[in-house]
Amino acid sequence: MPVCIEGVRRLQFLPTSRSRRGIASRMTWSLEKCDGENVENTTMGLVRLATADYAGEAIEAVKAGKVIAVPTDTLYGFACDACSMEAIHRIYEIKGRKHTSPLAICVGDVQDIQRFATTDHLPLGLLDSLLPGPVTVVLRRGDSSILEKSLNPGLDSIGVRVPSCDFIRLISRGSQSALALTSANLSGQPSSVDVKDFENLWQHCERVYNGGVLPSGRAGSTVVDLTKPGEYKILRPGSAKEETIAILERYALVEENNVS
């Protein structure tokens, strides 16, 4: 698989059954100088390599209620503590996004999902087959969810990601919470596969972590609704629709519109 970053320690996308193994292309990155000395000093100083060496400071920023920009296995995203309403409000402000548009969450490992959403209706092994990977699974929160009720108010479901990228998973684990996660761009604008794509928004982040140019294109993750037992519904095709459907049907799930 392509590497997630280039630095002193390289973190590779975690391989899955769908991954192409053994391909590790070295990535170089460069950032154009900002116009003006003051702008350069205030924005370029925000950028770090997305390596394990900087995971600690990213974790502290999240714990302090700050917004950071990070690479995933699909797009660059804005992330913060999913239990910090102030940080979540900040993400909406940065993106210019309506508060009625829900945010997904990111967790470090598949077994963490049950802390935030209901999974006992799913076939054993399904989530481990889908994740880590470029898939967002939509599940019901359930009464046992530790998520703040004020996150995505009015919705009893939540989109959950476990990306195939070490860096953001290190941050999720270290924060001991879930990360609220959304694409790093102004609402309605193209998604970002390079930190330079959202350079105009750097100043609003505590840190920007550079993982190079992401190879997946701008399709984003495949979003699938798994709230109903035995059924699935593709809400967004994303970058892994066919592979996702193949896994779902292998576990005998039926597309919602085809249920007789």
Disulfide bonds with the S-S distance in Angstrom:
Cys4-Cys165 2.50
